[in-house]
Amino acid sequence: MPRPEPPGAGAEQCRAWLEWAATQVDTCLANDATACSQLLASLNELMGLAQLATQGGPSPADAAMVRKMSAVIVAVQGHDRVMQGLAHVAQSLRALRRHMGDARCAESSEAWRRLREQQMQSFSMAEERVLFARMLAHESRENAAANPDDAVELFGTEPGVAGP
């Protein structure tokens, strides 16, 4: 016969799971930082070579190279926003883990309100604040699960593109 779980075992399991998720995000971010550094160093070297080649005057090929490099820079900036968002996820998971580890906080609606406010203030990107506000608005509705059209859509799709 399995013995009964001690009180709070579920919360401890949840806290351990949250820490694992945050650590996994941290690991992905660290691996990505190395790859991104290598990419940026390669781009810097390539830009130096392109500048040497254009010292005799710009050509159509040079203009095409500048357009392509600009596209790469925009892509790297987009990637940086994704990595920043993932760093915020890891921070949020750890804040939730700490919150759940304090029985007084875990049972206090005022403590949950303060945690939500702190979370909202920690976001540096408008998209994060909007999504979090939508999630909170969704949570506060009565019978939110009764209408699937009201659900927060975490993964959007572009028109004509299949979703996840």
C-alpha positions as CSV (number, residue, x, y, z in Angstrom):
1,M,0.0,0.0,0.0
2,P,1.4,3.4,-0.8
3,R,1.6,5.6,2.1
4,P,-0.3,8.9,2.1
5,E,1.4,12.0,1.0
6,P,2.4,14.4,3.7
7,P,0.6,17.8,3.7
8,G,2.0,20.2,1.1
9,A,3.5,17.4,-1.0
10,G,1.6,18.6,-4.1
11,A,2.9,22.2,-3.6
12,E,6.4,20.9,-3.2
13,Q,6.1,18.9,-6.4
14,C,4.8,21.9,-8.2
15,R,7.6,24.1,-6.8
16,A,10.2,21.5,-8.0
17,W,8.6,21.5,-11.4
18,L,8.6,25.3,-11.7
19,E,12.3,25.3,-10.8
20,W,13.1,22.7,-13.4
21,A,11.2,24.7,-16.0
22,A,13.1,27.9,-15.1
23,T,16.4,26.1,-15.1
24,Q,15.6,24.6,-18.6
25,V,14.9,28.1,-19.9
26,D,18.1,29.3,-18.4
27,T,20.1,26.5,-20.1
28,C,18.5,27.3,-23.4
29,L,19.3,31.0,-23.0
30,A,23.0,30.2,-22.1
31,N,23.4,27.9,-25.1
32,D,21.8,30.5,-27.3
33,A,24.0,33.3,-26.0
34,T,27.1,31.4,-27.2
35,A,25.6,30.7,-30.6
36,C,24.5,34.4,-30.9
37,S,27.9,35.6,-30.0
38,Q,29.5,33.5,-32.7
39,L,26.9,34.7,-35.2
40,L,27.5,38.4,-34.4
41,A,31.3,37.9,-34.6
42,S,30.9,36.3,-38.0
43,L,28.7,39.1,-39.1
44,N,31.2,41.7,-37.9
45,E,34.0,39.9,-39.9
46,L,31.8,39.8,-42.9
47,M,30.9,43.5,-42.7
48,G,34.6,44.3,-42.4
49,L,35.3,42.3,-45.6
50,A,32.4,44.0,-47.4
51,Q,33.7,47.5,-46.4
52,L,37.1,46.6,-47.9
53,A,35.5,45.4,-51.1
54,T,33.5,48.6,-51.5
55,Q,36.4,51.1,-51.1
56,G,36.6,51.4,-54.9
57,G,32.9,52.5,-55.0
58,P,29.5,50.9,-54.4
59,S,28.2,48.4,-56.9
60,P,24.7,46.8,-57.3
61,A,26.2,43.7,-55.6
62,D,27.3,45.9,-52.7
63,A,23.7,47.3,-52.4
64,A,22.3,43.8,-52.4
65,M,24.8,42.8,-49.7
66,V,23.8,45.8,-47.5
67,R,20.1,44.8,-47.9
68,K,20.8,41.2,-46.9
69,M,22.9,42.3,-43.9
70,S,20.1,44.7,-42.8
71,A,17.7,41.8,-42.9
72,V,20.0,39.7,-40.8
73,I,20.3,42.5,-38.2
74,V,16.5,42.8,-38.0
75,A,16.3,39.0,-37.5
76,V,18.9,39.1,-34.7
77,Q,17.0,41.9,-33.0
78,G,13.8,39.8,-33.2
79,H,15.7,36.9,-31.8
80,D,17.0,39.1,-28.9
81,R,13.4,40.0,-28.1
82,V,12.5,36.3,-27.9
83,M,15.5,35.6,-25.6
84,Q,14.5,38.5,-23.4
85,G,11.0,37.2,-23.2
86,L,12.3,33.7,-22.2
87,A,14.5,35.3,-19.5
88,H,11.3,36.9,-18.1
89,V,9.6,33.5,-18.1
90,A,12.4,32.0,-16.1
91,Q,12.2,34.9,-13.6
92,S,8.5,34.6,-13.4
93,L,8.7,30.8,-12.7
94,R,11.1,31.4,-9.9
95,A,8.9,34.2,-8.4
96,L,6.0,31.8,-8.5
97,R,8.1,29.0,-6.9
98,R,9.1,31.3,-4.0
99,H,5.5,32.5,-3.6
100,M,4.2,29.0,-3.4
101,G,6.9,28.1,-0.9
102,D,5.5,30.5,1.7
103,A,2.2,29.1,3.0
104,R,1.0,32.5,4.1
105,C,1.6,33.9,0.6
106,A,0.1,30.9,-1.2
107,E,-3.2,31.3,0.7
108,S,-3.4,35.1,0.7
109,S,-5.3,36.9,-2.0
110,E,-3.5,40.1,-1.1
111,A,-0.1,38.4,-1.6
112,W,-1.3,37.1,-5.0
113,R,-2.3,40.6,-5.9
114,R,1.1,42.0,-5.0
115,L,2.8,39.2,-6.9
116,R,0.7,40.0,-10.0
117,E,1.7,43.7,-9.7
118,Q,5.4,42.9,-9.3
119,Q,5.1,40.6,-12.3
120,M,3.5,43.3,-14.4
121,Q,6.2,45.8,-13.4
122,S,9.0,43.4,-14.3
123,F,8.0,43.3,-18.0
124,S,10.1,45.5,-20.3
125,M,8.2,44.7,-23.5
126,A,4.6,46.0,-24.2
127,E,3.6,42.7,-25.6
128,E,4.4,41.0,-22.3
129,R,2.2,43.4,-20.4
130,V,-0.7,43.1,-22.8
131,L,-0.6,39.3,-22.7
132,F,-0.4,39.2,-18.9
133,A,-3.2,41.7,-18.6
134,R,-5.4,39.6,-20.9
135,M,-4.6,36.5,-18.9
136,L,-5.6,38.3,-15.6
137,A,-8.8,39.7,-17.2
138,H,-9.6,36.2,-18.3
139,E,-9.0,34.8,-14.8
140,S,-11.3,37.3,-13.3
141,R,-14.3,36.3,-15.4
142,E,-16.8,34.0,-13.9
143,N,-17.3,30.7,-15.8
144,A,-14.4,31.6,-18.2
145,A,-14.0,28.0,-19.2
146,A,-17.6,27.9,-20.4
147,N,-16.8,30.0,-23.5
148,P,-13.7,28.7,-25.4
149,D,-13.8,31.8,-27.6
150,D,-12.7,33.9,-24.5
151,A,-9.6,31.8,-24.0
152,V,-6.2,33.6,-24.2
153,E,-4.5,32.6,-27.4
154,L,-0.9,32.0,-26.6
155,F,0.2,31.0,-30.1
156,G,-1.2,33.0,-33.0
157,T,-0.9,32.2,-36.6
158,E,-0.6,34.3,-39.7
159,P,-3.4,34.1,-42.2
160,G,-2.8,31.1,-44.5
161,V,-0.3,29.5,-42.2
162,A,-1.1,26.4,-40.2
163,G,-1.0,26.7,-36.5
164,P,1.0,24.6,-34.0
